[in-house]
Amino acid sequence: MIQQFLALVACLAIVAMTEPVINRMTRETPFLLRFSTWLLCVAAVAAIFYILIGNEPPWPSVFGAIGIAGYLVADRRYHRRPQKWRLPS
């Protein structure tokens, strides 16, 4: 039960973070970046469906989803913060 909750929250965060990024992409965006972002979103939606039909995801998948969600949240916060988070050049 806790696996389902953790994975569901992580996958919802992944979808919430990748969907706006996909919408902002243009034809000039590198194909690999567009494809990998799209795959992240599709995999998260599939995992949400998998959880909602009653299946329990394995722990490695849960940890992976939490890691990806954390990375996406941190990346968004890093780019929106003022200079105090920037690395010195």
C-alpha positions, 0 to 999 in steps of 0.5 A, spaced: 500 500 500 505 504 501 509 502 495 502 504 491 502 511 494 509 513 494 509 511 486 503 514 485 505 521 488 512 521 484 508 519 477 503 525 478 509 529 480 513 527 473 507 528 469 506 535 472 513 537 471 514 534 464 507 536 461 509 543 461 516 542 458 513 538 452 508 544 451 514 549 450 518 545 446 519 547 438 521 543 432 528 546 434 529 542 440 533 536 439 530 530 438 533 526 443 531 531 448 524 531 446 523 523 445 526 522 452 521 527 455 515 524 452 517 517 454 518 520 461 511 522 461 508 516 458 511 512 462 509 516 468 502 515 466 502 508 464 505 507 471 499 511 474 494 507 470 498 500 473 497 503 480 490 505 479 488 498 477 490 495 483 497 493 482 503 494 486 509 496 483 516 493 485 520 497 490 526 499 485 521 502 480 518 506 486 525 509 488 526 510 480 520 514 480 522 518 486 529 520 484 526 522 477 521 526 480 526 529 485 531 531 479 525 534 475 523 538 481 530 540 483 532 542 476 526 547 476 527 550 482 535 551 480 533 555 474 527 559 477 532 561 483 536 568 483 543 567 483 544 565 490 543 557 487 548 559 481 555 555 481 561 560 480 564 561 474 
